[in-house]
Amino acid sequence: MNDERPTPPTTDKRVVNAQATVRKLKRLGVETRGLPSGIVRQRQKLREICKLHGVEPEYEV
């Protein structure tokens, strides 16, 4: 059985542009290694990292 609980859906429907956000965070000197491999979880994690550092994530248009 899978012990991992699914992450709750976010109210923000904008899609985080993962590559652009990672580049932005690296420019600011934020450690971005160890992100989950799944793109959905990765975007969720990037949102958390951005919130933690007070950075606005890059969104896909």
N, C-alpha and C positions, 0 to 999 in steps of 0.2 A: 504494500500500500504506500501511497505517496504522502509523506509527512509534511511536505512543503505546502504551506497555505498560499493560495493565489493572492496576488496583490490586489487590493481593492481598486476598482475602476476610478480613474481621476475624473473630476468634474471638468477639467480643461480638455477640450476636444482637439486642440491644435496638436499636430504631430511634431515632435522634437526632431530636428535634423541632427542626427547623432554625430556625423563627421564634423560639421561646422561647429557644433557645441564643444566637442573634444578639442578642436583646434583653438577655440576661444579660451577654454580652460587652461590649456597648455601654455598659451601666451601669457596668461595671468599667473603661471607657476603653480597651478593646482595639479596634484597627482591624479592621473586618470587610469593608471594601470589596474588590472584586476576587475574590469567591467564584465558583467555576465555575457555569455556568448549569444543568447537569444536576443533578437533586436527589440522585442517588446519590453523585456526585463531591462535591457540596456537603456532604453529610453527612460524607463521609470527610475532607474538608478541615476541617470544623468540629471533628471529633474531634482532628485534628492540632493545630489552633490551641488547643483546650482543654488538650491535654496539654502544649503548649509553655508555657502560662500557669498551669498547675496548677489549672485550673477544671474542675469536673465538668459535662459537658454535660447539658442537659435531655433526658429521654427521653419518648417517647410511651407512654402507658399501655395 
